[in-house]
Amino acid sequence: MSGGQVIGVRTFGDDLLGAIAPLGLAVAAGTALVVDLDADGPSYPAERTLAQVVAEGPRRAELVPERSGVAVLPNGGVRAFEALEMVEMLARSWPAVVVRAGSEPVPYPVVPVRPLWPGFMAPGGSRPAVWQRVAGAAADPPGPGPVLPAPGRRVVTALLRGRRPVRSAWVRAWRRVWELPWR
């Protein structure tokens, strides 16, 4: 089996969005592995962490998807540069790998995700990004890129509980992100 695409997600200005955006992109891919390279972000629940996989080596279930859907490797305290070789190894057999990128640089295309806050909190700049609509706000994006609908409570709750959201316009909107060229 040949590996798939590796793409990073870096979220600005919203910790909740920082936790669910990589999951939304992964769910949109169908079968994907989320690798958390953000040691400072909220921890995803899972049996083993990326730090353990780096220290002890991967198990077969981590190397090869056993079923369709999304698997997650939470950070566990490892720095991004210490885990890049492992990400490369995992990417050889997963159809898609989504890296939650923190402040450290990563050698993969990174999708910036920015909430569309209204008023003086509105994002500036004209660089391409994924723009996340915020419930109750109708701000326009300042730059190019897909605009996601607000995810809704049901979607957020499902993702935070480790479940796939059912019939989600928010997840469907993430599919387009896989098709765009990111740097």
N, C-alpha and C positions, 0 to 999 in steps of 0.2 A: 504494500500500500504506500503510495507516495503522499507526502505531506501537503498541507494546504497553506493558505494565506495567514500571515501573522500581522495583526493590526493593533496598535495601541489606542487607548482612550485616555485623555487627560481632561478632567472637568474643572471648571473655574467657578468659584463663587457659590457653591451649593454642595454640602456634604452628602445629602440624601441622593442627589443626582449623581454624585461621584460614586456612590455605592451601586446604584441601579443601572446607570448607563452602560457599563461593560456587560452586565447581564442581559440587557435589552438587545445589544448588538449580537451577543452570542446566541440568544434565543432566535433571533432573526436568521441566523446562519443555518439553523436546524440542528446540526451536531457540531459542538464546539467545546473547547476548553478555555476557561477563564483563568489566567495566571496573574496573581496579584503581585505586582512589583512595587506597590506603594506601601512601604513600611509604616507610614504615618496615617494611612486611611483606616476606616472602620474595618474590623476583621470579619471576613465571611466565615460562616460555620462549615466545617468539613472534618473528616476523620484525620487527615494528615495535612501538614502545612508545606509550603514550598521550601521553607528552611529545612524541614525534615527530609524532603525528597532530595535536596541538594546535598545534605550531609550523609544520608544513608543510601542514596540511589533510588531510582524509581521502581515501583512495582509494575507488573504487567498491566494491571487495570489502569494505571496512570499513563502508561505508554501507548496503549491501544484502546480506543473507545469500545466498551463492551455492549453499548446500546446507543440508540439515537438520543439526542437531548444535550443538555449542558452539564459539564462537570466543572468544579471549581477547586483551585489550589490557593487557599489563603496564604498571605505572606509569611507570618510566623517570625518576623524579625530579620529576614535576610535582605541585604542591600541589592539593588538592581544589578550592579555589575557582577556580583557574586553568583547570580542566577541565570545570566544570559546563555551560558553553555547549555544549561538544563532546558531553557525555553527552546533553544534550537533542536535539542534532542526530541522533545515532546512534539514540536511542530512537524517533524518528519512523518509522524503517523496520524496526527489529528487533521481532519479536513479543514478546520479553522481554529485559530488560536487568537483570543482577545486578551491583550495585556492591559491591566489597569496600571497606567503610568502615573507615578507621582512626580516629584520635582526633579528627580535624577533623569538624565538623558537616556533614551533607549534607541537602539539601532533599527527601529521599525517605523513604518509610516504611523503617524499619530493623528488621531481625529480629535481636534479641540471641541469640547462640548460646553456651550455657554447658555445659561438661562436668560430669557428675555424679560428681565425685570423692568418695570415701568419707571418713569420719572428720572430722578437723579441717579438711580441705581442701574439705568439702562446701559448695556454694554456699548463700548465704543470700538473704533477701528473698522477696517474694511477687509480683513483677512477671512478666507473661507473657514467655516465652522459648521458644526451641527448646532442649530438654534433650538432651544427647548422653550416652548410656550409655557407660561406659568398661569395656573388657574386664576381667573379674574383679571388678567392683564392682557392688553391687546397691543403690545409693543411690536414694531416692525424690526426685522433683523438689519443691522448696519452693514452686513457684508453677505457674500454669496454662501450658499450651502442649504441643505435641507432644513426645513422647519418642522419639528415634531409637535404633534398635538400634546396637550397636557396628559400625563399618563393616567390619572384617575386613581382613586383610593384602592380599588379592587386590584389593579395592576401592581401598584406599589406594594400592597400587602402580600400578594402572591410571590413577588420576587424576593421580598425580605424573609419570607418563610421557606424559600428554596423551591418554590413551585413555578411551573410554567403558566403564565397568564392565558386564559382562554379567550379566543377571538378579540385580540387587542389591536386597535388601530395604531397604538403607540409602537408595538413590536413590528407591525407591518411597515411602518414608516422607517424603521431602522434598516430594512432590507436594501433600500436605495444607497445607504452608506457604503455597503460592500462593493457597489459598482463604481464608486467615484475614486479618482486618483488623489491620494493623500500623501503628504510628505512627512 
